[in-house]
Every structure is written in C-alpha cells, then in structure tokens.
Amino acid sequence: GGRIAVGYLKIWITNVAGLGAIGVAFLPTKPPVCAAGARVCLPPSVAHLSTSQQIVGDVHVCLAGVTFIALGVMALRFAKSETTPEGLGRLGRIRNGLGLAKPSGDRLPARKRIRNVIYRTCGSVILSCVVLAVLSNMAPMPVAIRVPLVFVFEALAVFAFGISWFVKGQTLLPILKDPKLITGALAGPDQALIGVSR
C-alpha cells in the first residue's frame, strides 16, 4: 500500500509540473503598460490592462509558481532511496518523502550519496529561485526595467532541474554511474536492460 501511494505521489508531482508548464506556455504574461501621460503607446505595450489580460497574466504567474515548486520537489525526491518507515510523525514523513531523511546505516554507495547531494542542491536552488522571483517584484522600478530578474531566476531554476534530471538518468557525470549499469552495458543490450530494471 505504501509503495503504491508513493508511486501515485510521483505521478501527481510530474503531472502537476507538466500541466503547469503547458498552462504557462499557452497563457501569456501581462503586456507592459505605457507610462501615464505618454503620447505614443507602441505595441506590445498597452495604455491599460483589460480584465482578461489581468486575469490571464495572474493565472500565468500562479501556474509558473506551481510548476517550479513541483520541479523543486521532484528534484528533492530523486534523493529518496528507501521506503518511508512506519511510525513516523508528520514532519518525519515529509522529510522522508522529500529525500531529506538520513538513510538507516551506511548502506548507500558513495556514488549514490554524491548524487543525493546534487539532487538536494538542485532542489534547493529551484525553490530558492521561486522565492527570489517573488521578492524581485519588490525591486525598485528602474532595476526591474533594466535587469530581467524574474527571467534570470526562472532560467537558473530550469538549468538546476536539468542537471538533476540528467544526473538521475545517469547520462551526466558518467563517473557517478552505478557499476551494475556499466557492467551491464559492456555485457550487451539485454544485460544492460536487466541492470536498469534493478
């Protein structure tokens, strides 16, 4: 039952991230508004936001936040190596579910421990970028105009998730690959598939 619940949780996290990303792609941000008293308002700027532009822009921001939070949680969960033990409190279950719990004993190989550090670092970077993107809205207007802070934090978050994804797929940093996968690949495609399934 516990493993099935964990499997459904993984599916929900990836589905939320995917649907959020689709919504972000199809729902545009708010167009820039011309300064008050401006004689000419060149496209794509508008004199004032319509109700639909306001709503669509707000939904875009909300979906972007949900997407990046889901990606951050996904990266953290890559570090989860063991099933959640029974008898844990709520905080303990959350820590275990996010891959932040310490493994029981030193059973994890050194390569897996290094990969877990990468996953946790990437997840922390993604979630930090979400917070910084929110705080960047409080930056003075001249700074916000000259430096696209939200775009910078979004790019960093996407880059961090990309690193965690490639490390999880063991296509990045080959030195961190599991020996079983390496020996399976040398033995042949069929043996490699067996190694992956383990």
C-alpha positions, -999 to 999 in steps of 0.1 A, spaced: 0 0 0 28 24 9 47 18 -23 15 23 -44 9 56 -26 44 67 -32 41 58 -69 9 78 -72 26 108 -55 54 107 -81 28 106 -109 9 135 -94 40 156 -90 51 151 -126 16 157 -139 13 189 -119 46 201 -133 37 191 -168 2 207 -168 15 238 -152 42 242 -179 16 237 -206 -6 264 -190 24 288 -188 31 282 -225 -4 289 -236 -14 317 -212 7 349 -218 21 373 -193 6 407 -188 17 431 -215 37 462 -204 17 493 -196 27 526 -210 38 553 -186 10 577 -175 7 607 -199 27 590 -227 18 605 -261 25 573 -280 20 537 -268 38 513 -291 28 476 -292 31 453 -274 26 480 -247 -10 490 -238 -25 521 -223 -42 500 -196 -48 463 -189 -81 448 -198 -98 424 -174 -89 394 -195 -53 404 -197 -52 409 -159 -68 375 -152 -47 356 -178 -15 373 -165 -23 364 -129 -30 328 -139 2 326 -158 22 337 -127 4 312 -105 10 283 -129 46 293 -132 50 292 -94 32 258 -92 54 244 -120 87 254 -104 77 243 -70 67 209 -84 101 207 -102 119 215 -70 100 188 -51 107 164 -79 145 171 -77 144 166 -40 125 133 -43 153 120 -66 173 116 -33 147 93 -17 164 59 -15 143 40 9 106 34 16 91 55 43 93 36 76 63 31 97 56 51 129 70 85 117 53 117 126 41 142 100 74 161 98 93 128 95 71 116 67 76 149 49 114 148 53 114 112 41 92 120 12 114 149 1 145 128 2 159 148 32 159 119 57 192 103 66 195 67 54 195 40 81 231 30 83 258 34 57 241 12 31 241 38 3 271 35 -21 294 66 -23 281 73 -59 245 74 -47 254 97 -18 271 121 -42 241 121 -65 218 128 -35 239 159 -27 234 170 -63 196 164 -61 192 182 -29 213 211 -41 193 214 -73 160 212 -55 171 239 -30 182 261 -59 149 257 -77 128 265 -46 151 294 -37 147 308 -72 109 308 -67 112 328 -35 137 352 -51 114 357 -81 86 367 -58 109 390 -39 122 406 -71 87 422 -76 96 444 -47 127 457 -65 128 494 -75 112 501 -109 145 512 -126 162 480 -115 132 459 -126 133 475 -160 170 472 -167 175 437 -152 150 409 -160 153 393 -126 123 370 -129 137 357 -162 171 352 -146 157 332 -117 134 311 -140 164 303 -162 185 292 -132 157 271 -119 153 253 -153 190 248 -155 191 233 -120 163 209 -128 180 199 -160 212 190 -140 192 169 -116 173 152 -144 205 142 -163 222 130 -131 191 109 -123 192 94 -158 229 88 -152 237 104 -186 256 133 -169 288 128 -149 294 92 -161 318 87 -131 287 86 -109 270 58 -127 262 26 -109 287 -2 -116 258 -25 -124 248 -3 -153 284 -1 -166 290 -39 -165 255 -45 -180 263 -21 -209 296 -40 -216 278 -73 -214 252 -64 -240 219 -46 -245 199 -73 -229 220 -74 -198 220 -36 -196 182 -36 -195 183 -61 -167 207 -38 -148 185 -8 -153 154 -27 -141 172 -33 -108 
